[in-house]
Amino acid sequence: MMNKLVIEKTLRGDIAEIAGKTEESVEAMVDFFNDLLKPEMRKNYLSHLRASLEDIINQKLNDVLKKKYSTNSPGCEEEQTKLTGLSNTKNYRPFSILMKPTRNSKRMATIHFFAGGALIQYFEDLDERQKRFYIAHELGHIALKKIGSNTENPVQENSVDLFALIAMYDRSNFYKKECTQFTYTQDEELISEFKALFKGFTR
């Protein structure tokens, strides 16, 4: 289970002063994160990989759409303009990757493709690291089916396994080697940088 966000009382007072709010307001915001956002964040396994796959697939679908409407069809100009505009602004996202826990332990994870995307179901009692491996495997099915090479048809399971291993190796390296540049060793360092960046924040 994801740890709850806890801000110590002394720091809570400092944050309240910087933000020009009360300590109660700070606590309410912390509760907002803990009660609504963090439970949802916890379910978004491998969110960067998932979002990247969605972006690439949707861009491919948008390119197909633009090509289709590049040849003007009489009487459809208004619809063509709308769809092309949506495509250019990336607001047209016909493919989504959904994830849902399941109590069915027959398979540790499964994938179902549907008209608007794919649904990954994973056994919710799995160890947290194991969940990520199984989900990475299912994301591999999406990656190799939708944007990978067409040399394998159907895609071989060991290719999907290889994708999962590379994806998890990349994530592990990110947390071990790259995350340090985004973290603060001391809370005071974070507060100080915030104050420097948002000088006009306090009113």
N, C-alpha and C positions, 0 to 999 in steps of 0.2 A: 504493500500500500504506500502511496506517495505521502511523504511527510508533510504535515501542515506547516504553513508559513507562520513563524513566531517572531515577533519583534519585541526585544526586551524593553522594559518600562523606560529606562533612561534614554535609549535610542528613540523610542516612540515619542518622547517629549521633544527631542531635537527635531525629528521629522515634522511634528505638528508645528513647531515654531517656524521652520523653513517654509512650510506650505501655507502658513497663515491660517491653520485650521486647529480644531481642538483635538485632544488625544482620543476622544470618543470618535471623531471623524476618521482618524487613522485606523482605529480598531474596526470601524465599520467597513473600511476599504479592505483591510486584511480579511475580515469575514467574507466579503464579496469574493475575494480570490479563493479562499479555502472552501467555501460552500458551493460556489457555482463554477468557477473556472478550473481549479486544479483537478476536480474529479473528471472533467471533460478532457483536460490536458493528458491525464493519465491514460485515457483510452486511445489517444492519438499516437500509437506506437509507430516508430520510424517515420515521423511526420514529414521530415525534410525529403526523404526518398519518395514517399507517397506523393507529396505535392509536386516534386520535380517530374515524376512520371505523368501526373495529370497534366502539367503544363506542356510537356513535349507532345503527348497524345492529342491534346486539344489544339495545339498549334498545327499539327498535321491535319486534323479535321478542318480547321479554319482555312488552311491552304487549299484543301479540296473544295471548300465552299467558295472561296474567292475565284478559283479557276472555273468552277461551274458557272458563276455569274459574270465572268469576264466576257462571255459571249452573250450579248444582250438578247433577251427574249421579248418580243413585242408585247406590250401591255403589263409587264412586270417590273417596270423601272423603279417604282416606289419601294417595292419589296426588296429588290436587288440592292438599292441604296441602304436600306435599313440593315439588311443582313451583312453587307460588306462593312458598314460602319461598326456593327457589333464585333465582327471578326477583327477589324483593325485595332479596336480598343481592348481586345481579349475578354470582352464581356460575354461572348458566346462560348459557353463551356459545356459541350454536349456529353462529356465523359467525366464521371466521378468515381472515385474509389472509396467505397464504404467499408467500415469494419464493425463487427458485432460479436460480442462474446456469446458462447453457447455452453449449455450443460451437457451436451452430447459428446461423450468421450470416445466414440467409435473411431473418429479421426481427429488428430490434434489440431488440424486446420484444413479448411476447404475453401475453394473459390467458385463463385457462380457468376458467369458473365450474363449481362442483360442489355437491353437496347441502349440504355444511357450510361453504362459503365460496368463496374464489377463489385461484388460483395465478398469480402473475406470474413469467414467465421472461424473463430479460434476457441479452443477449450479453455474456459476461464480459470480453471484450477491449476494450470501450468505454472511452473516457476517463471518469474518475470523475464529472465534471460532466454529461457526456452521459447516463451511466447514470441519474442523478437525473431528468433531463428525461423520458427514456423511461418510467421507473417512475412519475413524476408523471402522465404521460399515461394509463397503465394504471389508476392509482388514480382518475383522473377517470372512467373507465368505471364503476368500482365506485360512486363517489359519485353520479353522475348516474343510474345505473340503479337503485340501491338507496334513495337518500334524496333525490334531486333532484326537480325539477318533472317532471310527466308530460306536459308540452306537446310534447316531442319523443319520438316512438316510431316507429322506433328513435332512440336518441340520435345526434345528428350529430357527425361527427369534428371539425369545427371548434369545437364546444362543448367537446369533450374537450380539444382543443388549448388553448383559452382557460383551462380549469381548470388545466392543467399550467403555463401561463405565470404565472397568478395564484399558484399554489402555490409555484413557484420564486421568484417575486418576494418573496413573504412570507418564505420561508426565507432568502433573501439579506439582506433587511432585518433579520431576526432576528439573523443572525450579525454584520452590520455595526453595528447600532444597539442591540440589546437584550442581546447576549451579554456586553458589557463589564460589566454590573452583576453578573454571576455569576463573573467572573474576578478573579484577584489579580495585580497587576503584579509583586509580589515574593513569593518563596516564604516569606520570614519573616512576611509579613502573613497568609498562609494559616495557618501554624503558630500564630501568636499568637492568631488568632480561634478556632482549634480549641481551644486551651488555655483561652480565656475561656469558651467554650460548654460544654466538657466538663471542668469543674473536678474532678469525681470520677473522671475517666478513669484517672489514675495511682493505683496502689495502693501 
